[in-house]
């Protein structure tokens, strides 16, 4: 069995270090200027520090250069390549053939990885890129498991990477034009407006050509449903739902392949990729810790491995509902979330330990906490957690004591080591350790969340 690295996104230096702390073998990061990571929070100095940090621990880091270039972008390449050669990452992720050629000519020592944006979905395409000198191909999310198996068999001497968790795109591996038309923001230049997540309102056109709102109210909401029928699939009706929030006709659920992780590991895919560069440190910690444990447990005892052991943790994340995506072929009718576009989960990001001052943890808040509340700290390398109850809060800078604290502007509180109730807490919960708190879902959101979780159970059987 080939070893499979767990590859996590790093949208900032803090997220990079969090992902490594919680079990990532490698991370991928980028700068806003020349990648599809326009919301990257990395400066050049951050990248240098991140690369040194990762390499000091024997881990790997890949930088992204995966936009599709226009003429205006080409003049930036010489300086970018010069900087990359100085930084010495473990590879550069790219999609544009021109960028690939430029790197091959001017930085041949840098390993070249082919991005999912290049739409690699067949073994012949993998062979094409390998012949040109690619070291790794990231396969498109549209690749089924049967196709993945055949690609692995016929492309045995090149490294392969496949997505196992994260947001799905309604377009072909992200090659979307909707955002260009509706928001004048190019997805292929890293500026997607996520129009597939927007709500769309139903209207009716009268015979005289006027357009009217289609009013659905308490008097008529139970009289009819809205169904879409495609010309070449007569009799196959797709329900379109609309409520006071609108309709979400292109809103995919998030990919989660934990139920099929054993099959992917058996294939020997070298890199298992997690999407989520703009997600929180809590997302990085939970996904890295969960998939790390799932991978390690399977390697130790594949016969007794059961994905259900890990779903409880993954379900703590804010998500749109999970799906297996294209893994088993055609999408099912429950792979989309037509009811809402926001993310829901049982837990929320509470904050993180940003430093230890003597015996005190300095905790930066990401959510409000009140007297009598408790939060749960996530142990790296273990599913065990540490709960801390608060009766009062001490401001880390001023020493002011309050009964409630809110996040914002880097708000930090001081937590004494004795409050954790465990020995050697500084070793167990080092800097960048993450904490969470219950979400306190409304009854409506609780119902929506349980519904998508039940749908995922059905899809995963």
Secondary structure, 3 states (H helix, E strand, C coil): CCCCEEEEECCCHHHHHHHHHCCCCEEEECCCCCCCCCCCCCCHHHHHHHHHHHHHCCCEEEEEECCCCCHHHHCCHHHHHHHHHHHCCCCEEECCHHHHHHHHHHCCCCCEEECHHHCECCHHHHHHHHHHCCCEEEECCCCCHHHHHHHHHHCCCCEEEEEEEECCCCCCCCCCCHHHHHHCCCHHHCCCCCHHHCCECCEEECCCCCEEECCCCCCCCCCCCEEEECCCCCCCEEEECCECCEECCCCECEEECHHHHHHHHHHCCCEEEECCCCCCHHHHHHHHHHHHHHHHHHHHCHHHCCCHHHHHHHCCCCECCEECCCCCCCCCCCCECCCCCCCECCEEEEEEEEEEECCEEEEEECCCEECCCEEEEECCCCCCEEEEECCCEEECCCCCEECEECCCCCCEEEEEHHHHCCCCHHHHCCCCCEEEEECCCCHHHHHHHHHHHHHHHHHHC
